[in-house]
Amino acid sequence: MPTYHYRCKKCTHEFEEIQRITAPPLKKCPECKTQNLGRVIGTGTGFVFTGSGYYLTDYKKTSEKPVVKEEPLSTPEKKSETKTPKEKPKSKPAEK
């Protein structure tokens, strides 16, 4: 459950409250008992990993470049040879 930060607009009392996301925001100040309470937008907290099983290598590094396989230079020549028709050997006239 997230922690919400509240501040009273009248008496400037500040406090934090743990609430469900679906819960409606609080409106009544616990100090001055007026209906001038408002939620303060904060920076929030980061992820806190506890226990074993979390490793630095579990996450993809953004600085790595994708690996591109290069074809050998001789490959295009082979392709061009298959496309060009080969010359037929000249036939000799039949000997009698």
C-alpha positions, -999 to +999 in steps of 0.1 A: +000+000+000+013+035-008+021+062+017+004+095+011+016+128+024-011+153+036-009+190+046-037+211+062-043+244+043-054+262+075-029+251+102-001+237+079+000+204+099+017+177+078+016+140+082+018+107+063-009+081+060-007+046+046-038+040+024-050+017-004-049+032-039-087+029-042-093+046-008-107+082-011-083+110+001-086+122+036-103+156+041-104+163+078-073+175+096-065+156+128-051+187+145-076+215+138-105+193+128-114+214+097-121+201+062-090+218+047-067+188+042-050+183+009-026+157-006+009+168-012+025+154-044+059+140-034+088+123-051+077+089-038+101+061-030+122+038-052+121+001-053+136-016-023+149-051-030+154-072+001+166-108+004+188-128-018+182-135-055+186-100-069+217-096-090+232-068-110+233-091-140+195-097-139+188-065-157+197-055-192+223-028-196+212+001-217+248+010-227+253-021-247+249-019-285+230-047-303+251-073-319+250-072-357+262-102-377+282-093-407+282-115-437+316-123-453+327-101-482+327-131-506+290-137-502+278-109-526+301-122-554+286-157-551+251-143-555+261-123-586+276-155-602+243-174-598+223-147-614+245-143-645+239-170-672+270-191-680+282-192-716+275-225-734+306-243-747+309-239-784+301-272-802+324-285-829+310-298-861+307-336-862+337-354-877+331-380-904 
